[in-house]
Amino acid sequence: MRISLFKRQPDPDRIEVAHAGQLYPVSVKRRANARRMTLRVSQATGEITLTLPERVDFASGRSFAENHGGWIAARLAKRPAAIPFEPGQSVPLRGVPHRIVHWSKARGLTQATQDKDGAPIIAVAGEPAHVPRRIKDFLRRLALEDLEQAVRHHTAQLGIPARKITIRDTISRWGSCSSQGHLNFSWRLILAPPLVLDYLAAHEVAHLKEMNHSHRFWALTHKLCPRTEEAEAWLKRHGASLHGYG
């Protein structure tokens, strides 16, 4: 009696899908808990991902992706255009558009102020090559200040302190809470209206007590932030666009 020792060869981790003369790179992932083949185009990064269940053969997955070349192209076309941090560009700060102005002869810290006509600006001094980094450092600093204040407010209501607050540039989530009580947030929340930042702070603070998304968790989140639904609706409509800045 012979026992087959055949073992499936590892899948390529990337394929290319052609459509209308363009080649689109697609990441390939296997998921044991996946029930069907799925394609996803990240509106934040433009990354295209093909997810395959364990029992689906690779050839079927490739064919599935190739048959959706038009869909991939359409989804990528809907991505917001990238907006670099450079003089003349408009950047939202706490939801209010601010024009970036480079003061080449001035010295000092980057600041949010007004021009001679009273329009909101972010003024940056120093070498032109350093403008993008200085803008990002400025926004990260403001994000940390606003989030620390919001977290203090919500933890005071909850009676459970946060042990640490960290600012990152995350893509898949706006915030997270570890079992050790460490809260992590995307600095890009400073671009959104204050309501949105406050909601994310309340959301993660609620996880300090309810490390789940149960009815109890959502009841607590709504108690901390009564405008939860409004903030979530804003993120659903506009959240992806925040990843286009910088």
C-alpha positions in Angstrom: 0.0 0.0 0.0 1.4 3.4 -1.0 0.8 6.5 1.0 0.8 9.8 -0.9 3.3 12.3 0.4 2.2 15.0 -2.0 2.2 18.4 -0.4 0.7 21.5 -2.0 3.4 23.9 -3.2 3.3 27.3 -1.5 1.2 29.9 -3.3 3.0 32.9 -4.8 2.5 35.8 -2.5 1.8 38.1 -5.4 0.2 38.0 -8.9 -0.5 40.5 -11.6 -3.9 41.2 -13.1 -4.1 42.9 -16.5 -6.9 45.2 -17.5 -7.0 47.8 -20.3 -3.3 47.7 -20.8 -2.5 48.2 -17.1 -0.9 45.6 -14.8 -2.2 45.6 -11.2 -0.1 43.9 -8.4 -2.3 41.7 -6.2 -1.2 40.3 -2.8 -2.4 36.7 -2.2 -3.3 35.5 1.3 -4.7 32.2 2.6 -7.1 32.3 5.5 -8.2 29.2 7.4 -11.4 30.9 8.4 -12.3 32.4 5.0 -15.5 30.9 3.5 -15.1 32.3 0.0 -12.7 34.1 -2.3 -12.6 37.9 -1.8 -10.8 40.8 -3.4 -10.2 44.0 -1.5 -8.8 47.3 -2.6 -7.6 49.5 0.3 -8.8 53.0 -0.1 -6.1 54.1 2.2 -3.1 52.6 0.4 -4.4 51.3 -2.9 -3.1 47.8 -2.0 -5.1 45.0 -3.7 -5.5 41.7 -1.7 -6.9 38.4 -2.9 -8.0 36.2 0.0 -8.4 32.4 -0.5 -10.0 29.8 1.7 -7.7 26.8 2.4 -9.5 24.4 0.1 -9.7 26.6 -3.0 -6.9 25.9 -5.5 -4.6 28.7 -6.5 -5.6 28.5 -10.2 -9.2 29.2 -9.3 -8.1 32.2 -7.2 -6.0 33.6 -10.0 -8.9 33.2 -12.5 -11.2 35.0 -10.0 -8.9 37.9 -9.7 -8.3 38.2 -13.4 -12.0 38.2 -14.1 -12.3 41.2 -11.8 -9.7 43.4 -13.5 -12.3 46.0 -14.4 -13.6 46.1 -10.8 -10.1 46.6 -9.5 -9.5 49.5 -11.9 -12.8 51.2 -10.9 -12.0 50.9 -7.2 -8.6 52.4 -7.7 -10.0 55.2 -9.7 -12.2 56.2 -6.8 -9.2 56.6 -4.4 -8.7 60.2 -3.3 -5.7 61.9 -4.9 -2.6 62.2 -2.7 -2.0 65.6 -1.2 1.6 66.3 -0.3 2.6 68.6 2.6 4.0 71.4 0.6 3.5 75.1 0.3 0.2 76.1 -1.3 -1.6 72.9 -0.4 -4.7 72.9 1.8 -4.7 70.6 4.8 -7.6 70.1 7.2 -6.7 70.8 10.9 -9.4 69.7 13.3 -11.7 69.6 10.2 -10.9 73.2 9.1 -8.9 73.7 5.8 -5.5 75.4 6.4 -3.2 76.5 3.6 0.5 75.6 4.1 2.6 78.7 3.9 6.4 78.7 3.9 8.1 81.6 5.6 11.6 81.3 4.2 13.1 84.2 6.2 11.3 83.4 9.4 12.5 81.3 12.3 10.6 79.4 14.9 8.1 76.6 15.4 5.5 75.5 12.9 2.2 77.1 13.9 -1.5 77.3 13.0 -2.3 81.0 12.5 -4.0 83.3 10.0 -2.7 85.2 6.9 -3.2 89.0 6.4 -6.8 88.3 5.2 -7.7 86.2 8.2 -7.7 82.9 6.4 -6.4 79.9 8.4 -2.8 78.8 7.5 -0.1 76.5 8.8 3.1 78.6 8.8 6.4 76.7 8.4 9.8 78.2 8.7 13.2 76.8 7.7 14.6 75.1 4.7 12.0 74.2 2.0 13.2 70.5 1.9 12.1 70.2 5.6 8.6 71.5 5.1 6.9 68.1 4.8 8.6 66.7 7.9 7.9 69.8 9.9 4.2 69.7 9.0 3.9 66.1 9.9 5.7 66.6 13.2 3.5 69.5 14.0 0.3 67.5 13.3 1.5 64.5 15.3 2.2 66.8 18.3 -1.2 68.4 18.1 -2.8 64.9 17.8 -1.1 63.7 20.9 -2.1 66.8 22.8 -5.8 66.5 21.8 -6.0 62.8 22.3 -4.3 63.0 25.8 -6.9 65.6 26.8 -9.8 63.5 25.4 -8.6 60.3 27.0 -8.2 62.1 30.4 -11.8 63.3 30.1 -13.2 59.9 29.3 -11.1 57.9 31.8 -12.2 60.3 34.5 -15.8 59.4 33.7 -15.0 55.7 33.6 -12.8 55.6 36.7 -10.1 53.5 34.9 -6.9 55.1 33.8 -5.0 54.5 30.6 -1.5 53.4 31.2 0.0 54.7 28.0 -1.0 56.7 24.9 0.9 56.3 21.6 0.5 58.0 18.3 1.2 56.0 15.1 0.4 56.1 11.4 -1.9 53.1 11.3 -3.8 52.1 8.2 -6.2 49.3 9.1 -7.6 51.0 12.3 -7.9 54.4 13.8 -7.2 53.2 17.3 -6.6 50.2 19.5 -6.5 49.2 23.2 -4.2 46.5 24.5 -5.0 44.2 27.5 -2.3 46.2 29.4 -4.3 49.4 29.0 -2.1 50.9 26.3 -4.0 53.1 23.8 -2.8 53.6 20.3 -4.2 56.1 17.8 -3.6 57.4 14.3 -2.1 60.9 14.2 -4.4 61.5 11.2 -7.3 62.0 13.6 -6.1 65.6 14.0 -7.2 66.2 10.4 -10.8 65.2 11.2 -13.4 67.4 13.1 -12.9 67.3 16.9 -16.1 65.1 17.3 -14.3 62.3 15.4 -11.2 62.4 17.5 -13.3 62.6 20.7 -15.3 59.6 19.6 -12.2 57.5 18.9 -10.8 58.4 22.3 -14.1 57.3 23.9 -14.2 54.1 21.9 -10.8 53.0 23.0 -11.3 54.1 26.6 -14.5 52.0 26.7 -12.3 49.0 25.8 -10.4 49.5 29.1 -13.6 48.1 30.7 -15.1 46.1 27.9 -12.4 44.4 25.8 -14.9 43.4 23.1 -17.7 44.8 20.9 -20.6 43.6 22.9 -23.8 45.5 23.6 -22.3 46.5 26.9 -19.3 48.0 25.1 -21.4 50.0 22.7 -23.7 51.2 25.5 -20.6 52.5 27.3 -19.2 54.1 24.2 -22.5 55.9 23.6 -22.6 57.1 27.2 -19.0 58.5 26.9 -19.7 60.0 23.5 -23.4 60.5 22.7 -22.6 61.5 19.1 -21.0 58.2 18.4 -23.2 57.4 15.4 -22.5 60.9 13.8 -18.8 60.4 14.2 -18.9 56.9 12.7 -20.9 58.2 9.8 -18.2 60.9 9.1 -15.5 58.2 9.2 -17.4 56.0 6.8 -17.8 58.9 4.3 -14.5 60.7 4.7 -12.1 58.5 6.7 -10.2 57.1 3.7 -9.4 60.6 2.4 -7.3 61.3 5.5 -4.7 58.8 4.4 -4.1 60.8 1.3 -2.3 63.6 3.1 1.5 63.7 3.5 
